[in-house]
């Protein structure tokens, strides 16, 4: 239970009242020591058991406040031999600062206890990233895919018509449309060879865009790429299906 002090000019706990005095936010002449004493003694009479320690501490503090109040009302004597006079108010302020420091620490510890008393903690665990980094190829490297594509480009170049009779056509192939075409193909066929995606009549632009589309699809985790033996064509399969070697 917190004892509340009720005065005409201030209302709050006794600790806060003394804290305000130490900061000179409220002049001690404006506080009635008799009112504080009467309210506190009335509170003690309502208790079934008297706490002598608390009552004696209050009396000591009340005597200190009365001494400070009287020293402000009476004229101060000039100290002899330039001796430094002890200021009881400064002593009280220092005590209040120390008291507040420990009380704030006690309140903070109590708040933490109330927050964490019903919680269970555990040691931190290593966070494992389950997402695949980059493109994973099964039994094949990026170099193998690049070499296969260059081989197809060379093969396509050999079958080109002579330059003087070859018609010039403007060809536009978007990466998005090519990815969509390959995905539609894999919906009908779960597995397909890279060479099957390249029509012999298609241009080198078509081969390059197809190659880039496969890399993009692999990076998104949509397909898996595998090569059964060195320098052979590589297969593309929908992600999540078991590999079955084509006979």
Secondary structure, DSSP 8 states (H G I E B T S, - for coil): ---EEE-SS-EEEHHHHHHHHHTTSS-GGGS-HHHHHHHHHHHHHTSSS--HHHHHHHHHHHHHHHHHHHHHHS-----GGG-----HHHHHHHHHHHHHHHHHHHHHHHHHHHHHTT------------S--S---BS--HHHHHHHHHHHHHHHHHTS--TTT---------HHHHHHHHHHHHHH-SEEEHHHHS-TTS-HHHHHHHHHHHHHHHHTTSEEEEESSTTS-EEEEETTS------
